[in-house]
């Protein structure tokens, strides 16, 4: 991954979204040839010389001080996730760059965390890496994402399933929003030095026009909670609240739990899904369970 190019494209995309009016700049009688702010306007807002900001936007952030990065972040109105992403790109471009510990990508979880997952009765729960590999889940979590768990050899990947599987548009009732969120989360959460990120982005960019367009926007987002709308092949429509937790003892990993409002159809559906999952654990079968020929969520 060309980090300097990533820096340049990110900064250009951020200033393009800011209107001059929103930062109090006069625009009357001035013909503008670029969307958003000009580079000299960003430089003025950040308290930097125009020449220096131009060098920064061309990717020369290696020796930029924290105060300069804060000034640029403020001028471009970067939120916390965007600032963390810019800092990662800056560190990745340094000769002695080392991955930040919170952004490593473990391939497995500690047994203690799996015990916690399994103790969550009636709550689908899973653990994913920054590159959206689902490396652990409790039985109800596996049941919720049963369309992804069709190959036990490798961990399913949420982004790969969403952009490459024909079943994804049916599974996600708000596919467009999920696709946009997952792409932005990949930028926010993944280590720019992580080879698995480079490989995943390359694969998705080659095989999905939609992903390539979304990735080119350079949007960065980190969610803590929200609502996901599923269409499960066994129990139908589910509207579930999700909460993201980042275990301090497992740097780089995110645990996600799902719940439904009591008394709702989704709560009843989740209870039905728990019964179905218990039957699967006890050796039962269900003709609605995806077949191996529908394998999409994992590598082939």
C-alpha positions, -999 to +999 in steps of 0.1 A: +000+000+000+014+034-010+010+053+022+019+087+008-008+083-019-032+072+008-024+104+028-028+126-002-062+111-012-075+111+023-066+148+029-080+159-005-112+140+002-116+156+036-112+192+024-135+185-005-164+178+018-161+212+037-180+241+022-163+276+026-195+289+041-194+263+069-160+277+081-170+314+076-151+321+044-165+346+019-175+331-015-194+358-032-179+367-066-153+340-065-153+313-090-143+280-074-128+252-096-126+226-068-152+212-044-149+222-008-119+242+005-088+252-014-054+242-001-046+277+008-078+280+028-069+248+048-035+262+054-049+295+067-073+276+090-045+254+103-021+283+108+004+269+084+021+283+053+006+273+020+038+257+008+041+236+039+005+224+038+009+215+001+039+193+010+019+177+038-010+170+015+014+154-010+021+128+018+052+144+035+038+139+070+067+117+082+083+145+103+052+165+111+048+173+148+018+163+169+008+200+170+008+202+132-013+171+129-037+185+154-039+218+135-046+200+102-072+177+119-089+208+133-089+226+100-104+196+082-128+189+111-116+153+115-134+133+141-116+109+165-117+079+141-104+100+112-076+115+134-066+080+144-065+069+108-044+099+098-020+092+126-017+055+115-009+066+080+017+090+092+034+063+114+032+038+086+052+061+064+081+064+089+111+041+083+110+027+118+072+023+117+057-004+139+021-014+142+001+000+170-007-027+195-044-019+195-045-025+158-029-059+155-049-088+140-049-119+161-061-151+145-077-166+176-090-155+210-080-165+245-100-194+261-113-170+288-130-148+262-146-178+246-160-187+280-175-153+283-191-156+248-206-190+256-220-177+289-241-151+271-274-171+269-300-156+246-275-130+232-258-136+199-221-126+203-190-128+182-155-115+180-140-100+149-106-087+138-099-052+124-102-067+089-136-081+098-127-118+101-152-134+125-128-155+145-151-166+174-188-167+183-212-183+207-238-208+194-264-181+189-239-158+171-231-186+147-268-192+142-275-156+135-247-156+109-253-191+097-252-180+060-215-171+066-206-203+085-206-227+055-169-236+056-154-245+089-118-244+076-115-206+078-130-177+096-158-160+076-152-124+067-180-099+069-167-077+041-160-105+017-195-119+023-212-085+019-195-075-013-190-109-031-219-131-020-252-130-040-269-139-007-258-107+011-284-085-005-311-108+009-294-112+043-289-075+049-322-057+046-302-024+044-274-037+023-263-002+010-258+011+045-240-020+057-217-019+027-209+017+034-203+012+071-181-019+067-159-001+041-155+029+065-148+006+094-120-012+074-103+022+070-109+032+107-099-001+124-072-017+102-035-012+105-021+003+073+009-021+077-013-052+080-007-074+050-041-091+055-057-056+050-038-051+018-048-085+005-084-081+014-087-046-001-070-058-033-093-088-036-125-067-030-114-039-053-108-064-081-140-083-077-165-056-066-171-023-084-192-011-054-164-017-029-139+000-052-161+031-053-167+032-016-131+027-007-121+056-030-142+079-009-118+075+020-146+077+046-135+066+081-160+055+107-160+037+140-193+026+155-200+018+191-236+008+189-265+009+165-291-013+148-287-040+122-316-053+101-314-089+091-334-113+069-325-146+084-332-177+063-348-196+092-366-170+113-371-141+089-368-104+096-348-093+127-341-058+139-313-061+165-294-036+185-257-042+185-230-030+210-193-031+203-168-038+231-130-038+228-115-062+254-084-046+270-068-080+272-073-087+235-058-057+216-071-053+181-102-074+186-138-063+189-166-082+206-201-076+193-234-085+211-269-083+197-302-079+215-339-073+207-364-051+225-387-073+247-422-077+234-412-072+197-414-095+168-376-095+167-374-106+203-397-135+195-376-143+164-344-143+184-360-168+209-370-190+179-334-187+166-321-198+200-343-229+198-331-237+163-295-232+173-300-256+203-314-282+179-284-278+156-260-283+186-279-315+196-273-330+161-306-319+145-307-306+110-328-280+092-334-279+055-331-241+057-295-244+067-273-231+038-256-259+018-219-260+010-226-249-026-237-216-011-204-209+005-196-172+003-184-159+037-150-176+038-120-180+015-121-207-011 
